[in-house]
Structure formats: C-alpha cells, structure tokens
Amino acid sequence: MALRASNFTAISTQKQWLKFFLDELSLSPEIAQGYAEELTSQNITGSNIIVGLTEPGFLSQFNISIGHQLELKTRFRNIESTPATHRPPNNKVPTPVVRMDISQVEFDQFRFEWDRYKEHYNITANAATSLFFCCSEEVRTHIRIVQCPENSSWTEEIMMDAIKQTVLSKVSSIVHRKQFMELKQESNESVQKFLQKLQAKASCCKFSCRMYNNSSSEERVREKFILGLKDNIIQRSALKTESITPDTPLSKLLAEALTLEQTTKDQQSISTTSAIENGVFEASLNDDDEVNAVKMRKYTRTGCTHCGKNDHSSQDRQEKCPAWGKKCNNCGIPNHFQSACLKPNRKTRPGNTKFVQFAEILFIILVDFINPIASEGRTFGIWISSNN
C-alpha cells in the first residue's frame, strides 16, 4: 500500500523514523533503531528522502542496505515530490572520532572537528546523540556505565563534558613533565612538527606559576623548543632573538625557524646542483680518470667534507668531527681521513712515482738557484724509482 505524501514528509524526529521503519517496513527493532539514528543525526526528513530517491546512491550514504533501498523506492513510487527543506551536501565530511587517553590538545582538535562537522550537516536536533556516536566503542561504554546518560534531556554541552572527563589521560602530570623534558627534535623532524609535539605534551603537564597564579605552559614550551633544536644555526638564531627580545612569542620564533630551515634546504639544493655541473665541466678538461673521480667526489658529497659523516657541520668540526687531529694517510695533511682526501691516491698510482720525485727534486734545485744562502752546505742526489 502506497504512503500518503503529507504523512511521510512530516517525519523528522528519531521517534517518527523508528515508528515508520517498524510499522511500514516491518524491520527488526535493532535495524530500525540504527536507520532512525543515522537519518536523525544528519537531520534528514521525509521530504529529503523523496527528493533524494532520484539520485543514484543517495540512500547508501546513510548505511541503508540495498534490499531496504529497493523496498523504499517501491513504496514511494506514487508519492509526489515536494520541495526539500534540507539536503546534505554532496561533499561528504568524515565523522570526527574521539578515543580514550588523549591529551588536551587532541581533545581540542576533536572539538574543533565536531563543530565543523555539525555546521556542515546542519545538525541542530539530537546533537547530543550524534556527538555520542562520534565516540569509540570504549568511550561510549564508559559513558553509559559511569556517567549514566539514561536521562533523555542530555544536551550537547553535557555530553561534551562527559566525553572530556572520560577521554582525557589520567597519567600523573609528573610523568608527563619528565617525558616533556626528554623531548628533542629528531633527525628527520621539521621544526613545525617538533613544536606541535611539545605543545601536545605540555598540555598534560599542568605547568603553572604560583606567584602569579597563571599557566607557564607557553614559557616552558618556548624554552624547550629553543634548547631542543637539532640545527645549530637555527638554535643560534633563536637564542639571539630571545636575548634581544625576551619572552619572544612562540609564533615569531617558529616563523624565524621555518624560514631558516627552508633557506638551508634551498641552499643545499642550489649548491649541490651547481657544484655537480661545475665538477662535470672541470673533469671534462682532464683525461686522467682518477683525478676526475676525485673532483666528482668533491662536488657531489653531502656530509662533512673531512670525515664523510652527516651529524655535524663545518662550524662544530673541532668538537664532533672524528677526523679532527688525525693525519691523512694519503697526503699527510691533518684533520681529514684518507677516504675524504681530495688528492689522488699515491699508493694506487705507481706510474706517477718518477714524475712526483722528479718534481720534488726540481723544486729543490730552483730554490737553491734562487736562494744561494739556503743552498750552502746542502748536498742532495737524484734517485729515480725503478717502477715502470
């Protein structure tokens, strides 16, 4: 039997939807309750259903099975369409989800996403119920048992407070403070991510100033942000800014750090690209394969140019570079390893022995010729290697 349009378009509440699915479609109470809650949470009325039936997949977004969709379409075939007062937007917004043991920052993020979700779907009626089903199963169970929300008059604000009391982490603030003090910027972590990590952890620490009876969280985060930076140049710049302007806002410190971080990346990219091009050009002018290979190593290396490692810069070589104070086994010059030496390896070039020794002897002869005083009493002989 076909339904009358005037009766069906008036459906708007969860109770009316439940009665419809039970009486008209003879669905089980569990399925009828699920459909009623889904439609009500998105503020769908009978008018919306009538108009939406003309669009493929309209009913699927409400988790209605294919069989029930066909039954609805059959029953509504003779109902004339009426203008809809509300239809959900085509661009579907994901439902925000809140879970147990989260920080204050994470809860604030959930609350922000819920407000956007509610605004997007124009949720006004039964907002508390929609909010309840944004919780994970563990949170819903805890609220049902501990908070006892059997009172149907629960508002959105009361439900949000119950969720907050349930999901916020119960770990001692002392433990959070210890973890906060141990935080530092990781090798592949940007300054933006590092600051967000600090702020999330600080929200659980309950930092406060007894003298002024206010929170000192931002001050602690600012100090830890500067001390935990892994890049010496960025850290030096932040310390300079803080010394010139004490209590510099975190937003300004972050902006400067982001600028320096990006500038360093751009500089490395430009230097590597131009150096490789110059290195290839220079190598093309020399027919010696080993010399060309040395030049290419010089222009394409990315770590320390004296030891090859990437954990320090040229500014702090004396403290961190393992090659500092060591003598190169290839050229004899201190403060770099043989593997990083830019001079051709003499041990692997026996054919050059005669030339090198001849050049050394020639240099001595020229010095003696130019400076007769230095040559007085000096004796030297000529020795040619038997190699080759």
C-alpha positions as CSV (number, residue, x, y, z in Angstrom):
1,M,0.0,0.0,0.0
2,A,1.4,3.4,-1.0
3,L,2.0,6.0,1.6
4,R,0.5,9.4,1.6
5,A,3.0,12.2,0.9
6,S,1.6,14.5,3.5
7,N,2.2,11.9,6.2
8,F,5.6,10.9,5.1
9,T,7.1,14.4,4.5
10,A,6.2,15.2,8.1
11,I,8.7,12.7,9.5
12,S,11.7,14.5,11.1
13,T,12.4,13.1,14.6
14,Q,14.1,9.8,15.6
15,K,10.9,8.5,17.2
16,Q,8.9,9.2,14.0
17,W,11.6,7.4,11.9
18,L,11.6,4.5,14.2
19,K,7.8,4.1,14.1
20,F,8.0,4.3,10.2
21,F,10.6,1.6,9.9
22,L,8.8,-0.7,12.4
23,D,5.2,-0.2,11.1
24,E,5.7,0.4,7.4
25,L,8.7,-1.7,6.5
26,S,8.4,-4.2,9.4
27,L,12.1,-4.1,10.1
28,S,13.7,-5.6,13.3
29,P,14.0,-3.2,16.2
30,E,17.8,-3.2,16.0
31,I,17.9,-2.3,12.3
32,A,15.1,0.2,12.6
33,Q,16.9,1.9,15.5
34,G,20.1,2.1,13.5
35,Y,18.4,3.7,10.5
36,A,16.5,6.1,12.6
37,E,19.6,7.3,14.5
38,E,21.6,7.7,11.2
39,L,18.9,9.7,9.5
40,T,18.2,11.9,12.5
41,S,21.9,12.6,13.2
42,Q,22.1,14.2,9.7
43,N,18.7,16.0,10.1
44,I,17.1,14.1,7.2
45,T,13.3,14.5,6.8
46,G,10.8,12.6,4.7
47,S,11.0,15.4,2.1
48,N,14.7,14.8,1.8
49,I,14.2,11.1,1.1
50,I,11.5,11.7,-1.6
51,V,13.7,14.1,-3.5
52,G,16.9,12.1,-2.9
53,L,15.5,8.9,-4.4
54,T,16.0,10.3,-7.8
55,E,19.8,10.4,-7.2
56,P,21.8,7.2,-7.5
57,G,23.5,6.2,-4.3
58,F,21.6,8.7,-2.2
59,L,20.4,6.2,0.4
60,S,23.7,4.4,0.6
61,Q,25.4,7.3,2.4
62,F,23.0,6.5,5.4
63,N,24.1,2.9,5.6
64,I,20.8,1.6,4.3
65,S,21.1,-1.9,2.8
66,I,20.4,-2.4,-1.0
67,G,17.3,-4.6,-0.2
68,H,15.8,-2.0,2.0
69,Q,16.6,0.8,-0.5
70,L,14.6,-1.1,-3.2
71,E,11.7,-1.6,-0.8
72,L,11.7,2.2,0.0
73,K,11.7,3.1,-3.7
74,T,8.8,0.7,-4.4
75,R,6.7,2.2,-1.7
76,F,7.5,5.8,-2.6
77,R,6.9,5.3,-6.3
78,N,3.5,7.0,-6.3
79,I,4.4,9.8,-3.9
80,E,4.7,13.2,-5.5
81,S,7.9,15.0,-4.8
82,T,7.7,18.1,-2.5
83,P,10.4,20.7,-2.0
84,A,13.0,19.7,0.5
85,T,13.9,22.0,3.4
86,H,17.3,20.4,3.8
87,R,19.6,18.1,1.8
88,P,23.0,17.1,2.9
89,P,25.9,18.5,0.9
90,N,27.4,16.3,-1.9
91,N,30.9,16.6,-0.4
92,K,30.8,14.2,2.5
93,V,32.8,15.2,5.6
94,P,34.3,12.4,7.7
95,T,32.8,11.9,11.1
96,P,35.2,13.0,13.9
97,V,36.2,10.3,16.3
98,V,37.4,10.6,19.9
99,R,39.2,7.8,21.8
100,M,40.4,7.1,25.3
101,D,43.6,8.5,26.9
102,I,44.2,11.6,24.7
103,S,45.8,14.9,25.6
104,Q,44.1,18.3,26.0
105,V,45.4,19.4,22.6
106,E,43.9,16.3,20.9
107,F,40.6,16.8,22.7
108,D,40.6,20.4,21.5
109,Q,41.2,19.2,18.0
110,F,38.2,16.8,18.2
111,R,36.0,19.6,19.5
112,F,37.1,21.8,16.6
113,E,36.3,19.0,14.0
114,W,32.9,18.3,15.7
115,D,31.9,22.0,15.3
116,R,32.9,21.9,11.6
117,Y,31.0,18.6,11.1
118,K,27.9,19.9,12.9
119,E,27.9,23.0,10.8
120,H,28.5,21.2,7.6
121,Y,25.5,18.9,8.1
122,N,23.4,21.5,9.8
123,I,22.9,19.3,12.9
124,T,20.6,21.0,15.3
125,A,18.1,18.4,16.7
126,N,19.6,15.5,18.7
127,A,23.1,16.9,18.6
128,A,23.9,15.1,21.8
129,T,23.1,11.7,20.3
130,S,25.2,12.5,17.2
131,L,28.0,13.5,19.4
132,F,27.7,10.3,21.5
133,F,28.2,8.2,18.4
134,C,31.4,10.1,17.5
135,C,33.0,8.3,20.4
136,S,34.8,5.0,20.1
137,E,33.1,1.9,21.5
138,E,35.2,2.0,24.6
139,V,34.3,5.6,25.3
140,R,30.6,5.0,24.7
141,T,30.6,2.0,27.1
142,H,32.4,4.0,29.8
143,I,29.9,6.9,29.5
144,R,27.0,4.6,29.6
145,I,28.2,2.8,32.7
146,V,29.9,5.6,34.7
147,Q,28.2,8.8,33.5
148,C,24.8,7.1,33.3
149,P,23.3,9.2,30.4
150,E,19.9,7.5,30.6
151,N,18.3,10.9,31.0
152,S,16.9,11.8,27.6
153,S,17.3,15.5,28.4
154,W,21.0,15.5,28.0
155,T,22.2,18.4,26.0
156,E,25.2,18.7,23.7
157,E,27.2,20.6,26.3
158,I,26.5,18.0,29.0
159,M,27.6,15.2,26.6
160,M,30.7,17.1,25.6
161,D,31.7,17.5,29.3
162,A,31.1,13.8,29.9
163,I,33.3,12.9,27.0
164,K,36.0,15.2,28.2
165,Q,36.0,13.7,31.7
166,T,36.2,10.2,30.2
167,V,38.9,10.5,27.4
168,L,41.5,12.8,28.9
169,S,44.6,10.9,30.0
170,K,44.8,10.1,33.7
171,V,48.6,9.7,33.8
172,S,50.3,11.8,36.5
173,S,51.4,15.2,35.4
174,I,54.9,14.4,37.0
175,V,55.3,11.6,34.4
176,H,54.3,13.9,31.6
177,R,56.7,16.6,32.8
178,K,59.6,14.1,32.8
179,Q,58.7,13.0,29.3
180,F,58.4,16.7,28.2
181,M,62.0,17.4,29.5
182,E,63.3,14.5,27.5
183,L,61.8,15.6,24.2
184,K,64.1,16.8,21.4
185,Q,63.9,17.3,17.7
186,E,64.5,14.1,15.7
187,S,66.8,14.0,12.7
188,N,64.0,13.9,10.1
189,E,61.6,16.1,12.1
190,S,60.7,19.6,11.0
191,V,60.6,22.5,13.5
192,Q,56.8,22.7,12.9
193,K,56.3,19.1,14.0
194,F,58.7,19.5,16.9
195,L,56.8,22.4,18.3
196,Q,53.4,20.6,17.9
197,K,54.9,17.6,19.8
198,L,56.0,19.9,22.6
199,Q,52.6,21.7,22.8
200,A,50.7,18.4,22.9
201,K,52.9,17.0,25.7
202,A,52.8,20.4,27.6
203,S,49.0,20.3,27.7
204,C,49.3,17.2,30.0
205,C,51.9,18.7,32.3
206,K,49.8,21.3,34.1
207,F,52.6,23.9,34.2
208,S,51.7,26.8,36.4
209,C,53.2,29.8,38.2
210,R,52.2,30.0,41.9
211,M,53.4,33.6,42.3
212,Y,51.1,35.0,39.5
213,N,48.5,32.1,39.7
214,N,48.6,31.5,36.0
215,S,49.8,29.0,33.4
216,S,53.5,28.9,32.5
217,S,53.0,26.3,29.7
218,E,53.9,28.6,26.8
219,E,57.1,29.8,28.6
220,R,58.2,26.1,29.2
221,V,57.4,25.2,25.6
222,R,59.4,28.2,24.3
223,E,62.4,27.2,26.4
224,K,62.3,23.6,25.4
225,F,61.7,24.5,21.8
226,I,65.0,26.5,21.7
227,L,67.0,24.0,23.7
228,G,65.8,21.0,21.7
229,L,66.5,22.3,18.2
230,K,69.0,20.0,16.4
231,D,70.3,22.5,13.9
232,N,73.0,24.8,15.5
233,I,72.3,27.6,13.1
234,I,68.6,27.7,13.8
235,Q,69.2,27.4,17.5
236,R,71.8,30.2,17.5
237,S,69.3,32.4,15.7
238,A,66.5,31.6,18.2
239,L,68.9,32.3,21.2
240,K,69.9,35.6,19.6
241,T,66.2,36.6,19.1
242,E,65.4,35.6,22.7
243,S,68.4,37.6,24.1
244,I,67.5,40.7,22.2
245,T,63.7,40.4,22.8
246,P,63.0,38.4,26.0
247,D,59.7,36.4,26.1
248,T,59.5,36.4,22.3
249,P,56.2,34.9,21.2
250,L,56.4,31.3,20.0
251,S,54.8,32.3,16.7
252,K,57.7,34.6,15.9
253,L,60.3,32.0,16.9
254,L,58.6,29.4,14.8
255,A,58.4,31.7,11.8
256,E,62.1,32.5,12.0
257,A,63.0,28.8,12.5
258,L,60.8,27.8,9.5
259,T,62.5,30.5,7.3
260,L,66.0,29.3,8.3
261,E,65.0,25.7,7.8
262,Q,63.7,26.3,4.3
263,T,66.7,28.6,3.4
264,T,69.1,25.8,4.4
265,K,67.3,23.3,2.2
266,D,67.3,25.7,-0.7
267,Q,70.9,26.5,-0.3
268,Q,71.9,22.8,-0.2
269,S,69.8,22.1,-3.3
270,I,71.4,25.0,-5.2
271,S,74.9,24.2,-4.0
272,T,74.7,20.6,-4.9
273,T,73.2,21.2,-8.4
274,S,75.7,24.0,-9.4
275,A,78.6,22.1,-7.9
276,I,77.8,18.9,-9.9
277,E,77.6,21.0,-13.1
278,N,80.9,22.7,-12.4
279,G,82.5,19.4,-11.4
280,V,81.5,17.7,-14.6
281,F,82.8,20.6,-16.7
282,E,86.1,20.7,-14.8
283,A,86.5,16.9,-15.1
284,S,85.9,17.0,-18.8
285,L,89.1,19.1,-19.2
286,N,91.3,16.4,-17.7
287,D,91.9,13.0,-19.3
288,D,93.0,11.4,-16.0
289,D,90.2,9.1,-14.8
290,E,91.3,9.1,-11.1
291,V,91.6,12.9,-11.0
292,N,88.1,13.2,-12.5
293,A,86.8,10.8,-9.9
294,V,88.3,12.8,-7.1
295,K,86.7,16.0,-8.5
296,M,83.3,14.4,-8.7
297,R,83.6,13.2,-5.1
298,K,84.4,16.7,-4.1
299,Y,81.3,18.3,-5.7
300,T,78.8,15.6,-5.0
301,R,79.4,14.8,-1.3
302,T,76.7,15.7,1.1
303,G,78.2,15.1,4.5
304,C,81.2,16.5,6.3
305,T,84.0,17.1,3.7
306,H,86.6,15.8,6.1
307,C,85.2,12.6,7.5
308,G,82.0,11.9,5.4
309,K,79.5,11.9,8.3
310,N,76.2,13.9,8.4
311,D,75.8,14.5,12.1
312,H,77.8,17.8,12.3
313,S,78.6,20.9,10.2
314,S,81.8,22.7,9.4
315,Q,81.2,25.1,12.4
316,D,81.5,22.4,15.0
317,R,84.1,20.2,13.5
318,Q,86.6,20.6,16.3
319,E,84.1,19.1,18.8
320,K,82.4,16.5,16.7
321,C,84.4,15.5,13.7
322,P,86.3,12.3,14.3
323,A,89.0,13.3,11.7
324,W,90.0,16.4,13.7
325,G,93.6,16.0,14.8
326,K,94.1,12.9,12.6
327,K,96.7,12.8,9.9
328,C,95.7,11.7,6.4
329,N,97.5,8.5,5.2
330,N,97.4,9.7,1.7
331,C,98.6,13.3,1.6
332,G,99.9,13.7,5.2
333,I,97.8,16.8,5.9
334,P,96.0,16.7,9.3
335,N,92.2,16.9,10.1
336,H,90.8,14.6,7.5
337,F,90.6,11.0,6.6
338,Q,92.1,9.3,3.6
339,S,88.7,8.3,2.4
340,A,87.8,12.0,2.2
341,C,91.1,13.2,0.7
342,L,90.7,15.2,-2.5
343,K,94.2,14.4,-3.7
344,P,94.8,11.4,-6.0
345,N,95.8,8.3,-4.1
346,R,99.6,7.8,-4.5
347,K,99.5,4.2,-3.4
348,T,97.3,3.3,-6.3
349,R,99.2,5.3,-8.8
350,P,102.7,3.7,-9.1
351,G,103.2,5.1,-12.6
352,N,103.5,8.6,-11.1
353,T,106.4,7.9,-8.8
354,K,109.1,9.1,-11.2
355,F,107.2,12.3,-12.0
356,V,106.5,13.2,-8.4
357,Q,110.0,12.6,-7.2
358,F,111.4,14.5,-10.2
359,A,109.2,17.4,-9.5
360,E,110.3,17.5,-5.9
361,I,114.0,17.5,-6.9
362,L,113.3,20.2,-9.5
363,F,111.7,22.3,-6.8
364,I,114.8,22.0,-4.6
365,I,117.1,22.9,-7.4
366,L,115.1,26.0,-8.2
367,V,115.1,27.1,-4.5
368,D,118.8,26.6,-4.3
369,F,119.3,28.6,-7.5
370,I,117.2,31.5,-6.4
371,N,118.4,31.5,-2.8
372,P,122.2,30.7,-2.7
373,I,122.3,31.3,1.0
374,A,119.9,28.5,1.7
375,S,121.9,26.1,-0.5
376,E,125.2,26.5,1.2
377,G,126.3,23.2,2.7
378,R,123.4,21.3,1.2
379,T,124.0,18.1,-0.6
380,F,121.4,16.1,-2.5
381,G,121.3,13.4,-5.0
382,I,118.9,12.2,-7.7
383,W,117.0,9.0,-7.3
384,I,114.7,7.6,-9.9
385,S,112.2,4.9,-8.9
386,S,112.5,1.6,-10.7
387,N,108.7,1.3,-11.1
388,N,107.7,1.1,-14.7
